[in-house]
Amino acid sequence: MMRVAFLAHMPTMQWHIFKAIPPTRPASPNGLLQVEHRMEAPVYIYYQLDNYYQNHRRYMKSRNDKQLWSKAEEGETLNCYPEDMTKEKQPIVPCGLIAWSIFNDTYKFVSKNKNLTVNREDIAWGSDRRFRFGSDVYPKNFQRRDLIGGGHLNESLPLRQQEDLIVWMRTAALPTFRKLYGKIEVDLEAKDEIEIVIENNYNTYMFGGTKKLVLSTTTLMGGRNPFVGTAYLFIGSLSLFFTIAFILLYVIKPRPLGDPSYLSWNKNPGGMIK
């Protein structure tokens, strides 16, 4: 059974865990989250997936950057198989397994009987929007095969404006990852209760994955990320261990350094190396 978890990143972290509805049809499980500490806007909304290997070699290669950038290259579907062509041999835009499997759960937030507006603009990297996704490339024949992977795309908007797709197609390096869903641009006060309504569309049951929803704020140093600190502590501890080990080795069993008697011409006074 999959778990859906809600986290809030504040000075202390709060978890709310709910069991998901069985995957026979999309469902809308509700959750209630109480804000423990004041969260200043913008409050970033992330979805987190566990046990999802976006870093698999064949998955990462299943895209065509020429097609994403230029309308003239919409027929370019190299590396996109099996999501390259329709049954009528028409190209799929965007092609490939990455786009095909785009995340499509939706979230709605209600506080004090009012819907909180979620801003889903400016969530992708600016360099990706400007240099990797064309302003004249529109979705075409997308999710029209028998097997549907994830969400649908708006065929009236160019790929450059479909930022949820751009965020998804920047593949993650680890099997547990978070991607930005949107921003709440009002402050959340302590003791506020937020009702979260989830449209549970994305199927993670088949591979034993889990989905989590994360609310987080940032500081001048960026968002909360314990990986760098953990890595520094690990490498520092390892370096200290080897330093102490080599010092003890040198003290217990020293080795003469720079002894000229080991030089070949001192071993052979005639200067000839045997």
C-alpha positions as CSV (number, residue, x, y, z in Angstrom):
1,M,0.0,0.0,0.0
2,M,1.4,3.4,-0.9
3,R,1.7,6.2,1.6
4,V,1.0,9.8,1.0
5,A,2.8,12.0,3.4
6,F,2.6,15.7,4.1
7,L,5.6,17.6,5.4
8,A,6.1,21.2,6.4
9,H,9.7,22.6,6.6
10,M,9.9,25.0,9.4
11,P,12.3,25.3,12.4
12,T,10.8,21.9,13.4
13,M,9.5,19.5,10.8
14,Q,5.9,18.1,11.0
15,W,4.7,14.9,9.3
16,H,1.1,13.9,8.5
17,I,0.8,10.4,7.0
18,F,-2.3,9.1,5.3
19,K,-3.0,5.8,3.5
20,A,-3.9,6.4,-0.1
21,I,-7.1,5.2,-1.8
22,P,-6.7,1.9,-3.8
23,P,-5.7,2.7,-7.4
24,T,-8.8,1.5,-9.1
25,R,-9.7,5.1,-10.0
26,P,-8.4,8.6,-9.3
27,A,-9.4,9.8,-5.8
28,S,-9.2,12.9,-3.7
29,P,-7.9,12.2,-0.2
30,N,-8.0,15.1,2.1
31,G,-5.5,16.0,4.8
32,L,-5.3,18.6,7.5
33,L,-2.0,20.3,8.2
34,Q,-1.5,22.6,11.2
35,V,1.3,25.2,10.8
36,E,3.6,25.1,13.8
37,H,5.6,28.3,13.1
38,R,5.0,31.3,10.9
39,M,6.0,30.7,7.3
40,E,6.7,33.8,5.3
41,A,5.8,34.0,1.6
42,P,6.7,32.6,-0.8
43,V,5.9,29.1,0.6
44,Y,7.2,26.5,-1.9
45,I,5.2,23.4,-2.7
46,Y,7.2,20.3,-3.7
47,Y,6.1,16.8,-4.6
48,Q,8.5,14.1,-3.6
49,L,8.8,10.6,-5.2
50,D,10.6,7.7,-3.6
51,N,12.0,4.6,-5.3
52,Y,11.6,6.3,-8.7
53,Y,14.7,5.9,-10.9
54,Q,14.8,8.9,-13.3
55,N,18.5,8.3,-13.5
56,H,18.1,5.0,-15.4
57,R,20.2,5.2,-18.5
58,R,17.5,4.3,-21.0
59,Y,14.9,6.5,-19.4
60,M,17.3,9.5,-19.4
61,K,18.0,9.0,-23.1
62,S,14.4,8.7,-24.0
63,R,13.9,12.3,-25.3
64,N,15.0,14.4,-28.3
65,D,16.3,17.8,-27.6
66,K,16.1,19.0,-31.2
67,Q,12.4,18.3,-31.3
68,L,11.9,20.1,-28.0
69,W,13.6,23.2,-29.4
70,S,12.4,23.7,-33.0
71,K,9.1,23.2,-34.8
72,A,11.0,22.3,-37.9
73,E,12.4,19.2,-36.1
74,E,9.1,17.9,-34.8
75,G,9.5,14.7,-36.8
76,E,12.9,14.0,-35.1
77,T,12.1,11.2,-32.7
78,L,15.5,9.5,-32.4
79,N,15.9,7.8,-29.0
80,C,12.2,8.2,-28.2
81,Y,11.0,4.6,-28.8
82,P,8.4,3.3,-27.8
83,E,6.8,6.8,-27.4
84,D,8.0,8.1,-30.7
85,M,5.1,7.6,-33.2
86,T,1.4,7.0,-33.1
87,K,-0.2,4.0,-34.8
88,E,-0.7,6.2,-37.9
89,K,3.1,6.9,-37.9
90,Q,2.6,10.5,-36.8
91,P,5.3,12.0,-34.5
92,I,4.6,12.5,-30.9
93,V,5.6,15.9,-29.5
94,P,7.2,15.8,-27.0
95,C,8.4,12.3,-27.6
96,G,10.0,9.8,-25.2
97,L,9.4,8.2,-21.9
98,I,10.3,11.2,-19.7
99,A,7.6,13.4,-21.1
100,W,5.2,10.4,-21.3
101,S,5.5,9.8,-17.6
102,I,5.0,13.4,-16.4
103,F,3.7,13.8,-12.9
104,N,0.0,14.7,-12.8
105,D,-1.3,14.7,-9.2
106,T,-2.9,18.1,-8.4
107,Y,-3.2,19.9,-5.0
108,K,-5.6,22.4,-3.6
109,F,-5.1,24.2,-0.4
110,V,-7.9,25.7,1.8
111,S,-7.3,27.9,4.8
112,K,-10.0,29.8,6.8
113,N,-12.6,28.7,4.3
114,K,-10.7,30.3,1.5
115,N,-8.8,28.7,-1.3
116,L,-5.1,29.5,-1.3
117,T,-3.9,30.5,-4.8
118,V,-1.0,28.4,-6.0
119,N,1.3,30.2,-8.5
120,R,2.6,27.7,-11.0
121,E,4.7,30.2,-13.0
122,D,8.4,30.7,-12.8
123,I,8.9,27.3,-11.2
124,A,11.4,26.0,-13.9
125,W,15.0,27.1,-14.5
126,G,15.2,30.1,-16.7
127,S,18.0,28.6,-18.7
128,D,15.8,25.6,-19.5
129,R,12.9,27.7,-20.7
130,R,15.1,30.0,-22.9
131,F,17.5,27.4,-24.4
132,R,15.9,24.0,-24.3
133,F,12.2,24.4,-25.0
134,G,11.0,26.3,-28.1
135,S,8.4,29.0,-28.2
136,D,7.0,27.6,-31.5
137,V,6.8,23.9,-30.4
138,Y,3.3,22.8,-29.4
139,P,2.3,19.4,-28.0
140,K,1.1,17.1,-30.8
141,N,-0.4,13.5,-30.5
142,F,0.6,13.5,-26.9
143,Q,-0.8,10.7,-24.7
144,R,-2.9,9.4,-27.6
145,R,-1.6,5.8,-27.6
146,D,-3.3,2.9,-25.8
147,L,-1.1,3.1,-22.7
148,I,-1.2,6.5,-21.0
149,G,1.8,7.3,-18.7
150,G,1.1,10.4,-16.8
151,G,-0.6,13.8,-17.3
152,H,-1.8,15.6,-20.5
153,L,-0.4,18.8,-21.9
154,N,-2.3,21.9,-23.1
155,E,-2.0,21.8,-26.9
156,S,-2.7,25.5,-27.2
157,L,0.4,26.5,-25.2
158,P,4.0,26.1,-26.5
159,L,6.4,23.9,-24.5
160,R,8.3,26.9,-23.2
161,Q,5.2,27.9,-21.2
162,Q,4.4,24.5,-19.9
163,E,6.7,24.7,-16.8
164,D,5.4,21.6,-15.1
165,L,6.8,19.6,-18.1
166,I,10.1,21.5,-18.0
167,V,10.5,20.8,-14.3
168,W,9.7,17.1,-14.8
169,M,12.1,16.7,-17.7
170,R,15.1,17.9,-15.6
171,T,15.8,14.4,-14.5
172,A,16.9,13.6,-10.9
173,A,20.2,12.0,-10.0
174,L,18.8,9.9,-7.1
175,P,15.8,7.6,-6.7
176,T,14.3,9.9,-4.0
177,F,13.8,13.4,-5.3
178,R,11.6,16.5,-5.0
179,K,10.3,18.8,-7.8
180,L,8.7,22.2,-7.5
181,Y,5.0,22.2,-8.0
182,G,4.2,25.8,-7.3
183,K,4.2,28.7,-4.7
184,I,1.8,30.0,-2.1
185,E,2.4,33.7,-2.1
186,V,0.8,34.6,1.2
187,D,2.2,34.2,4.7
188,L,1.0,31.2,6.7
189,E,0.6,32.0,10.4
190,A,1.3,29.7,13.3
191,K,-1.7,27.6,14.3
192,D,-3.3,28.0,10.9
193,E,-5.0,24.9,9.7
194,I,-4.7,24.1,6.0
195,E,-6.9,21.5,4.3
196,I,-5.1,19.8,1.5
197,V,-7.1,18.2,-1.3
198,I,-5.2,15.8,-3.5
199,E,-6.3,14.5,-6.8
200,N,-4.5,11.2,-6.7
201,N,-3.8,10.4,-10.3
202,Y,-0.1,9.3,-10.5
203,N,0.3,5.6,-10.1
204,T,3.3,4.6,-7.9
205,Y,1.7,1.4,-6.7
206,M,3.2,-0.7,-9.5
207,F,6.8,-0.2,-8.5
208,G,6.3,0.2,-4.7
209,G,6.9,3.9,-4.7
210,T,5.6,6.6,-2.3
211,K,4.5,10.2,-2.9
212,K,5.0,13.0,-0.4
213,L,3.9,16.7,-0.4
214,V,6.4,19.2,1.1
215,L,5.8,22.8,2.1
216,S,9.0,24.7,2.5
217,T,10.4,28.2,2.9
218,T,13.9,29.4,1.9
219,T,16.5,31.8,3.4
220,L,19.4,33.7,1.9
221,M,21.3,30.4,1.9
222,G,18.6,28.6,0.0
223,G,16.3,25.8,0.9
224,R,16.8,23.1,3.5
225,N,19.2,20.5,2.2
226,P,21.1,18.3,4.7
227,F,23.0,16.4,2.0
228,V,25.9,18.9,1.7
229,G,26.3,19.2,5.5
230,T,26.2,15.4,5.8
231,A,28.8,15.0,3.0
232,Y,31.2,17.5,4.6
233,L,30.9,15.8,8.0
234,F,31.5,12.3,6.5
235,I,34.5,13.4,4.4
236,G,36.0,15.4,7.3
237,S,35.6,12.5,9.7
238,L,37.2,10.1,7.2
239,S,40.1,12.5,6.7
240,L,40.6,12.8,10.4
241,F,40.6,9.1,10.8
242,F,43.3,8.5,8.2
243,T,45.3,11.4,9.6
244,I,45.4,9.8,13.1
245,A,46.0,6.4,11.6
246,F,49.1,7.6,9.6
247,I,50.4,9.5,12.6
248,L,50.2,6.4,14.8
249,L,51.8,4.3,12.1
250,Y,54.7,6.7,11.8
251,V,55.2,6.9,15.6
252,I,55.0,3.1,16.2
253,K,56.9,2.0,13.1
254,P,58.8,4.9,11.7
255,R,60.6,4.6,8.3
256,P,63.8,6.5,7.6
257,L,63.1,9.3,5.1
258,G,65.7,10.4,2.5
259,D,68.3,7.7,3.4
260,P,71.0,8.1,0.7
261,S,72.2,4.6,1.1
262,Y,69.3,3.3,-0.9
263,L,70.4,5.3,-4.0
264,S,71.6,3.1,-6.9
265,W,75.0,4.9,-7.3
266,N,75.7,4.4,-3.5
267,K,74.9,0.7,-3.8
268,N,77.2,0.5,-6.8
269,P,80.2,2.8,-6.3
270,G,81.3,2.2,-9.9
271,G,78.1,4.0,-11.1
272,M,76.9,1.0,-13.1
273,I,73.4,-0.2,-12.4
274,K,73.2,-4.0,-12.3
